[in-house]
Amino acid sequence: MTTLTGTGHLIRLALRLDRVKLPIWVLALTALTATTASAFEGLYDTVAEREAFAATITTNPAFTALLGPIFDPTTTGGLTAWRIGSIFGVLGGLMGHQTVVRHTRLEEETGRLELVGAGVVGRHATLAAALFTAWGAGALTGLASTAALIGLGQPVAGSVAFGAGLTGIVTMFAAVGAAAAQLTTTGRAANGIAGAVVGTAFLLRAAGDAMGDGGSAWPSWVSPIGWYQQLRPFADERWWVLGLMLGFPWVAAAGARRRASHAARGSPRSAGCPPPWRTPRPCASGSSCCAR
């Protein structure tokens, strides 16, 4: 048996448990993409009208801090990426980390994880299954958003960059959720830590955009949400930024895996302690299991 034995079964279980929540996330983000692009297309159907609209927005620093700079005001796709890019950075982050925490730390709190662990399941299977479930949902959301934009007549390259960036956001913050779940003993605390990371990333992105320089100030480059904007869909795409977005989750996931391995070998539970939802009892060695 390997440390990933049973991952496929746990993914199927996670999908069954999330048969309502994940489709709602995917459909909601896809619908927001389609309706925003359709609205811009209907309101500003010429390049001159779109440029005039952008000119009024760029003079307002509050809009720039909240939504970021407009990299391409001449296309509907460029305005769509500006309008919902930073919003998707937050929503995609919440989707990613909540999915992972729900299938790791929250499952442990309910006691379901202990029942699963009694079977033939590898040490890292639960964490891997949660990550793959979140990553798969992120990929599906990105593909659906890409298809929606292409279906509305937007350029293929920009549409693919937009969808790939959204997938990257979900992937990155799913890994943040995995790391947070290994640092806490409750799902609420894990979601709190991961949510704080999402909020910090948004504030850094906002600070960088408010500093001007076309959104290229250093705070934007230390923010995963800023990376999504720096991908610049529909505005001479920077495909290399995807390398940052894909490398970050593997580093964070590796840290979470290492932490899980240490916890499994050295935690009080490995000495015969009950899980946190049960009344503490003496360890097999006679010492107390209350310390965690």
N, C-alpha and C positions, 0 to 999 in steps of 0.2 A: 504493500500500500504506500502510495506517495502522499506528500503533503497536500496535493490538489485532488485526491480521490473524492469523488462524489460532487465535484463542482457542477457538472451538467445537471444533475438531479436538483441541486439547490437553486440553479438558475431557473429551472422550470417551476419550482416552488415559488420563487420570488415573483415570477411573471404571473402566476396564478393569484398570488396575494395582491399584486398591484394591477390586476386586470381592469380596474376602474381608474386609479390615480394616474398611471403613466399615459394611457390614451388621452386623458383630459389634458395633461401637460402638452403632449405632442399636438393635439388638435388646436389647443388654445394658442400656442406659439405660431403654428402654421397659419391659423386664421388671422392672427394679428399681422403677420407679414403680408398676407394677401390683401387684407382690407386697407392697410396703410398704403401699399403700392397703388392699389386701385383708386384710393381717395386722391393721392397726388396726381395720378394720371387724369382724373376727371377735373380737378381744380386748376391744374396748370398744364395745359396740353401743348404749350409751345415752349421753346427754349428761352425766349425773352421773358415769358411770365415766370418761369422757374428761376431765372437769374435775378429778376426783380424781387421775388420772394426771398431768395437767399441773401440779397443785399440788406434787406430789412432785419434779418435774423442776425447776421454777423456783426451788426452794430450794437447788439445787446449782450453784454458780458455774462448776464445771468443765464441766457440760453446756451451760451458757449460752455459755461461750467456745468450746466445740467445735462446737456445732450452732446456736447463736443463740437468740433468744427465741421463745416460742410466741405468735404474734399472735392466733390463734383456736383456743382449746382445745376449743371446743364441736363442731367438725366433724371428720370423718375427713380431709377434704382439708386442713384447717389443720394437723393433726398430721403428715400426710404431707409437706407443704411444709416444716415445721420439721425433720423427721427427715432428709430427703435434700437439702434446699436447698443447704446449704453443701458437701455432698459432690458434688452435681452441679456446683457452681461450680468445683470442682477438676477433676473428670472431664471436664466439658465444655470447660474450658480446655485440658487435655491433648489432647483430641480435636482441637480447633481448630488449635492451633499445630503439633502434630506432622503433621497433614495438609498444611499449607502448607509446612513445612520439607521434608517428604518430596518434594514435587513441585517444589521450587526448588533449594535448596542441595544436598540429597542427590542429586538427579538430575544436578546439575553434577559432583559428585564421581565418579559412576559413568561419566561421559562421554556419557550418553544425551542430555543437554541440548544438547551441542554438535552431535550428529547432527540433533536436531530443529531447531536454529537454522540449520542449513545449508539448510533449505527456506524456503518463503515464510511467515515468521513475524515478526510485529511485535515491536518492542523490549520492549513490556510484556505481550505475550501470555502468556508463561509465568507471570508473577506473577498476572495477572488470572485465568488458568485455575485456578491453585492456590487463590486466594481464593474463586472462585465454586464450586469443588468443595467446599471446607470449609463455605461458607455454605449450600449446598444440602443437605449432610448434616445441618447443624445445624437447618435448617428442617424436614427430614423427621423428625428426632428429636423436635423440639417438637410437630409435628403428631401423631406416634404417641403421645407421652405424653399429650397432650390427649385424644385419642380413648380411651386406656386409662382415664383418670380419669372421663370422661363415661360410658363403658361400665360403670363400677362405681357409677354413680349419684351422682357428685359434681356440685356446681353448675357450670353451663357457664362462667360468668364466671371463677370461680376456676381452673377447668381450663385455660381459654384463657390466663390470666395466667401460670400455671405453665409451660405449653408455650412461650409467647412469651419468658418469661425465660430458659428453657433455650436457645432459639434465639439469644437475645441474648448469652449467655455464650460459646457456640461462635463466634459472629460476632466478638465483641470480641477473643478470644484468638487467633483465626485472623489477625486484623490485627496483633496483637503478634508472631506468628510471622513474618509477612511483613516486619515492620520488623527483627526480629532476624536474618533471613536476609540482609538487606542490610548488616548491620553486621559480619558474620563471613565467613570463607572456608571454613568446614566446617559440615556439618549438626549435628555433635555440639555445637559451640559455640553454634550458633543455638538448638538445643533447650535447651541449658543456660541461655541468657539468658531465653528465653521461659518456661521452667519456673521460673526464679527470680522472674519477674514474677507467675506464678500463685501461688507460695508466699508472696510478699510481700502479694499481695491477700488471701489467706486469713488471714495473721497480722494485717493491719490490720483486717479484719472481726472477727476474734476479739477483738482489743484493744478495738474499739468496743463490742462486745456485752458484754464483761466490765466495761466502765465503767458499765453500767446504762442508765437512761433509755430502756428499751424498744428498744435497738438503734439509737438515733438519735444516738449520740455521733459526733463528727466523723471518727474513723478509719473508721467504717463507710461514710461518704459519700465517702471518697477511694478506696474499694476497689470495683472492678467486681463482685466477688463480693458485696460489701455491697449494691450496687444491686439484685442479684437478690432478696435478702431484703427490701429496702425496697419492692419492687414489691408485696409482701404478698398473694400469692395466697390466696383464700378469706377474707380479712380486710379488707374495705373496700379493694379494690385501688387502688393508686396508679398509674394508667395513664401518667401523665406521666413516670414513671421510665424507661419504654421509650424516651423521647426521648434520654436519656443513653446508654442501651445501644445505640441505633442510630446516634447521632452519633459516639461514640468510635471505632468501626471505620473510619468514613470518614476521620476525621482521621489515624488511624494508617496506613491504607492509602495516603492521599495522601502522607504522609511517606516511606513505603516506595517509592512510585512515583518521587518526586523523587530519592531516593537512588539508585534503579536508573538513572535518566536520567543522573545525574552520573557514576556508575560506568561506564556504557556509553560516555560521551564522553571520560572522563579516566583510565580505568584503564589499567594497563600492557598489558592484553590488546588494547585498541583500537589499540595501536601495533604489533601483530603478535606479542604474547607468547603462549606456549602456556598452556593451562589448568593449574591447580595439580597435577593428577595426572601431568603429563608432565615429563620432564627439561628444565630450562631451556635455552634456546638464545639466541643473540644476536638482538636485535631487528633489524628491517629497517634502522633507523638506525645499527646498529652498537653501540648501548649494551646493557647487560645487562638482561635481563628478570627477574632474580631478585628485585628489590625489588617488593613488593606492598603 
